[in-house]
């Protein structure tokens, strides 16, 4: 875990889109606590969604939702994927790149 908590601050600075965003981050390693109580027993693959949602709640200073369980895991995962896609820079440009200019290459 130590390499991860040391590396993430550097990744945030490196991925910042502007100098103004870069100065918001320090390069100090993060602290972490291993959550053992209240961890939902979900389907395989829900652990990543649980982790991201937990980080989001922790960063915003809000309580982790008790509705994260088997019946809501898939819906939360799909919503998070859509939210991440919408936040990607230039993602809407990729949607329309269908390579039309090269369609006649093999005619």
C-alpha positions as CSV (number, residue, x, y, z in Angstrom):
1,X,0.0,0.0,0.0
2,X,2.9,2.4,0.7
3,X,4.0,2.6,-3.0
4,X,0.4,3.5,-3.9
5,X,-0.2,6.2,-1.4
6,X,3.2,7.7,-2.4
7,X,2.5,7.5,-6.1
8,X,-1.0,8.9,-6.3
9,X,-0.1,12.5,-5.4
10,X,2.4,12.6,-8.2
11,X,-0.2,11.2,-10.6
12,X,-2.6,13.9,-9.7
13,X,-0.1,16.6,-10.4
14,X,1.0,15.0,-13.6
15,X,-2.6,14.6,-14.9
16,X,-3.7,18.1,-14.0
17,X,-4.8,20.0,-17.1
18,X,-3.4,23.4,-16.0
19,X,-0.8,24.9,-13.7
20,X,-3.6,26.3,-11.5
21,X,-4.8,22.7,-10.9
22,X,-1.3,21.4,-10.3
23,X,-0.7,23.8,-7.4
24,X,-3.8,22.5,-5.7
25,X,-2.0,19.2,-4.9
26,X,0.8,18.5,-2.6
27,X,3.3,15.7,-3.1
28,X,2.8,14.4,0.4
29,X,1.9,10.7,0.6
30,X,-1.7,10.0,1.5
31,X,-2.7,8.3,4.7
32,X,-4.9,5.3,4.6
33,X,-7.1,3.1,6.8
34,X,-8.2,-0.4,5.9
35,X,-12.0,-0.6,6.2
36,X,-13.1,-3.9,7.7
37,X,-16.5,-3.1,9.3
38,X,-19.5,-2.4,7.1
39,X,-17.9,-3.6,3.9
40,X,-20.7,-5.1,1.7
41,X,-20.4,-8.6,0.4
42,X,-21.2,-8.0,-3.2
43,X,-20.6,-9.7,-6.5
44,X,-17.1,-10.2,-8.0
45,X,-16.2,-6.9,-9.6
46,X,-18.1,-4.7,-7.2
47,X,-14.9,-4.2,-5.1
48,X,-13.6,-1.6,-7.4
49,X,-16.9,0.3,-7.5
50,X,-17.0,0.1,-3.7
51,X,-13.5,1.4,-3.4
52,X,-14.1,4.3,-5.8
53,X,-17.4,5.2,-4.1
54,X,-15.7,5.0,-0.6
55,X,-12.9,7.3,-1.8
56,X,-15.4,9.8,-3.3
57,X,-17.4,9.9,0.0
58,X,-14.3,10.2,2.1
59,X,-13.0,13.1,-0.1
60,X,-16.3,14.9,0.1
61,X,-16.6,14.3,3.9
62,X,-19.9,12.5,3.6
63,X,-21.0,9.2,5.1
64,X,-20.7,6.1,2.9
65,X,-24.2,5.1,1.6
66,X,-25.7,2.1,3.3
67,X,-27.6,1.4,0.0
68,X,-24.4,-0.1,-1.5
69,X,-25.3,-3.8,-1.6
70,X,-25.9,-6.6,-4.2
71,X,-29.1,-5.1,-5.6
72,X,-27.6,-1.6,-6.1
73,X,-24.0,-2.6,-7.1
74,X,-24.6,-2.9,-10.8
75,X,-26.5,0.3,-11.0
76,X,-23.9,2.3,-9.1
77,X,-21.1,0.8,-11.3
78,X,-23.0,1.8,-14.5
79,X,-23.6,5.3,-13.3
80,X,-20.0,5.7,-12.2
81,X,-18.8,4.5,-15.6
82,X,-21.0,7.1,-17.3
83,X,-19.9,9.9,-15.0
84,X,-16.2,9.0,-15.7
85,X,-16.8,9.0,-19.4
86,X,-18.6,12.4,-19.3
87,X,-15.6,13.9,-17.4
88,X,-13.0,12.7,-19.8
89,X,-11.5,15.6,-21.8
90,X,-12.4,15.3,-25.5
91,X,-14.5,12.2,-25.0
92,X,-17.3,13.7,-27.2
93,X,-14.9,14.2,-30.0
94,X,-14.0,10.4,-30.0
95,X,-17.7,9.5,-30.3
96,X,-17.8,10.9,-33.8
97,X,-14.5,9.7,-35.2
98,X,-15.6,6.9,-37.5
99,X,-12.7,7.1,-40.0
100,X,-15.0,8.0,-42.9
101,X,-12.1,9.6,-44.9
102,X,-10.5,6.1,-45.3
103,X,-13.6,4.1,-46.3
104,X,-12.7,4.1,-50.0
105,X,-9.1,3.0,-49.4
106,X,-9.7,-0.7,-50.4
107,X,-12.3,-0.1,-53.2
